[in-house]
């Protein structure tokens, strides 16, 4: 079943034990033909024994996003499966859909797929950048420091009357210019 990104549907979160996301995805797809499953992943680099290796990791460990014809009977059958914790519910015990804006952001980050690729950009101190995703989207900052090994930068942000340094991943920013 193909996932529609243009028309954002009601998506729900299923909490599972981290590391079992793909096994549970396979179980759901094999047993429930009218349910779609989405597990956002990210491509990262890890240094092991001095070598930089590309790895694919789950963006939200322990979370599976599902949509489709989800009935009480299907919920009970899914929850009876091993390694399932629960569905995200509201205070009345009803399934709580993920906000459409949040699902849209996840789809944008994954470029309408299920993998966030690492940025090929390189940044230097004092570069002017724009945040392209998240709560600081479209805000501009000057880079304070760069961690090329972790592919992260630090910026200064005024928060609660104090200047704080926060770290951002390369995949959340774009370079505007170089000073």
C-alpha positions as CSV (number, residue, x, y, z in Angstrom):
1,X,0.0,0.0,0.0
2,X,1.4,3.4,-1.0
3,X,1.6,6.2,1.5
4,X,-0.1,9.5,0.5
5,X,2.0,12.5,1.4
6,X,0.0,15.0,-0.6
7,X,-3.2,14.4,1.3
8,X,-2.2,14.2,5.0
9,X,-4.3,11.5,6.6
10,X,-5.0,10.8,10.2
11,X,-1.8,9.2,11.6
12,X,-1.5,7.5,14.9
13,X,1.5,6.5,17.0
14,X,2.1,3.0,18.2
15,X,4.7,2.7,21.0
16,X,7.0,-0.4,20.7
17,X,10.2,-1.6,22.3
18,X,13.0,0.2,20.5
19,X,14.8,-2.1,18.0
20,X,11.6,-3.9,17.1
21,X,10.1,-1.3,14.8
22,X,10.8,-3.1,11.6
23,X,9.6,-6.5,12.9
24,X,6.3,-5.0,14.0
25,X,6.0,-3.1,10.7
26,X,6.3,-6.4,8.8
27,X,3.7,-8.0,11.1
28,X,1.2,-5.2,10.6
29,X,1.7,-5.1,6.8
30,X,1.4,-8.9,6.5
31,X,-1.7,-9.1,8.7
32,X,-3.6,-5.9,8.0
33,X,-3.7,-5.0,4.3
34,X,-5.6,-1.8,4.8
35,X,-3.2,-0.2,7.3
36,X,-0.1,1.8,6.2
37,X,3.0,2.0,8.4
38,X,5.6,4.7,8.4
39,X,9.0,4.5,10.3
40,X,11.0,7.7,9.7
41,X,14.8,7.0,9.6
42,X,17.9,9.1,9.4
43,X,21.2,8.6,7.8
44,X,24.1,9.5,10.2
45,X,27.8,9.0,10.4
46,X,29.4,7.3,13.3
47,X,33.1,7.0,14.1
48,X,34.2,3.5,15.1
49,X,37.8,2.6,15.5
50,X,38.8,5.8,13.8
51,X,36.7,5.2,10.7
52,X,33.6,7.2,9.7
53,X,30.8,4.8,8.8
54,X,27.3,5.7,7.4
55,X,24.5,4.2,9.5
56,X,20.7,4.2,9.1
57,X,18.9,4.8,12.5
58,X,15.3,5.2,13.5
59,X,14.5,8.9,13.9
60,X,12.1,8.2,16.7
61,X,13.2,4.9,18.4
62,X,10.1,3.0,19.7
63,X,7.6,4.9,17.5
64,X,5.7,3.6,14.6
65,X,3.3,5.8,12.7
66,X,0.2,4.1,11.3
67,X,-2.9,5.1,9.3
68,X,-5.8,3.4,7.5
69,X,-8.9,1.5,8.5
70,X,-8.1,1.2,12.2
71,X,-10.9,-0.5,14.2
72,X,-11.1,-1.5,17.8
73,X,-10.6,-5.2,16.8
74,X,-7.4,-4.3,14.9
75,X,-6.1,-2.3,17.8
76,X,-6.7,-5.2,20.1
77,X,-5.0,-7.7,17.7
78,X,-2.0,-5.4,17.3
79,X,-1.7,-4.7,21.0
80,X,-1.7,-8.5,21.7
81,X,1.5,-8.8,19.7
82,X,4.8,-9.1,21.6
83,X,7.1,-6.0,21.9
84,X,4.1,-3.6,21.6
85,X,3.7,-1.1,24.5
86,X,0.5,0.8,23.5
87,X,-1.1,3.3,21.2
88,X,-0.9,7.0,21.9
89,X,-4.3,8.0,23.4
90,X,-5.9,11.1,24.8
91,X,-7.2,11.4,28.4
92,X,-10.4,9.6,27.5
93,X,-8.5,6.6,26.2
94,X,-9.3,7.3,22.5
95,X,-6.7,7.1,19.8
96,X,-5.0,10.5,19.6
97,X,-4.0,11.4,16.0
98,X,-0.7,13.2,15.4
99,X,-1.3,16.8,14.4
100,X,-1.3,17.3,10.7
101,X,1.3,20.0,10.9
102,X,3.7,17.6,12.7
103,X,3.2,14.8,10.1
104,X,3.7,17.3,7.3
105,X,7.0,18.4,8.9
106,X,8.1,14.7,9.3
107,X,7.2,14.1,5.6
108,X,9.1,17.2,4.6
109,X,12.2,16.2,6.6
110,X,12.2,12.8,5.0
111,X,11.6,14.3,1.6
112,X,8.4,12.3,1.2
113,X,10.2,9.1,1.9
114,X,11.3,7.5,5.1
115,X,14.9,8.5,5.2
116,X,16.5,11.8,6.2
117,X,19.8,12.0,4.3
118,X,22.8,13.7,5.8
119,X,23.6,17.1,4.5
120,X,26.5,17.4,2.1
121,X,27.0,21.0,3.1
122,X,30.0,22.3,5.0
123,X,29.9,25.1,7.4
124,X,32.4,27.4,9.1
125,X,32.3,29.7,12.1
126,X,30.7,33.0,11.4
127,X,28.7,31.6,8.4
128,X,25.1,33.0,8.3
129,X,22.6,30.2,8.3
130,X,18.8,29.8,8.1
131,X,17.0,27.0,10.0
132,X,14.9,25.0,7.5
133,X,12.9,22.8,9.9
134,X,11.7,22.7,13.5
135,X,10.5,25.4,15.9
136,X,13.2,27.8,14.7
137,X,12.3,27.4,11.0
138,X,13.2,30.4,8.9
139,X,15.2,32.1,11.7
140,X,18.7,33.3,10.8
141,X,21.8,32.8,13.0
142,X,25.5,33.2,12.9
143,X,27.5,30.0,13.5
144,X,29.5,30.1,16.7
145,X,31.3,26.7,16.3
146,X,31.3,23.7,14.0
147,X,31.7,20.1,15.0
148,X,32.5,18.4,11.6
149,X,32.8,15.0,13.1
150,X,29.2,15.0,14.5
151,X,28.0,17.2,11.6
152,X,26.6,19.8,14.0
153,X,26.9,23.5,14.5
154,X,26.3,25.8,17.5
155,X,24.4,29.1,17.5
156,X,23.6,31.7,20.1
157,X,20.0,32.2,21.0
158,X,18.5,34.7,23.5
159,X,16.2,32.8,25.8
160,X,14.6,34.0,29.0
161,X,16.9,37.0,29.1
162,X,20.0,35.0,28.7
163,X,22.2,34.1,25.7
164,X,22.4,30.3,25.3
165,X,24.3,28.2,22.9
166,X,22.3,25.5,21.2
167,X,23.4,22.8,18.8
168,X,21.8,22.1,15.4
169,X,22.3,19.3,13.0
170,X,23.5,20.0,9.5
171,X,20.2,18.6,8.1
172,X,18.2,21.4,9.8
173,X,20.1,24.4,8.3
174,X,21.1,26.0,5.1
175,X,23.9,28.4,4.5
176,X,22.9,31.9,3.5
177,X,26.3,33.6,3.0
178,X,29.8,33.7,4.4
179,X,31.1,36.7,6.4
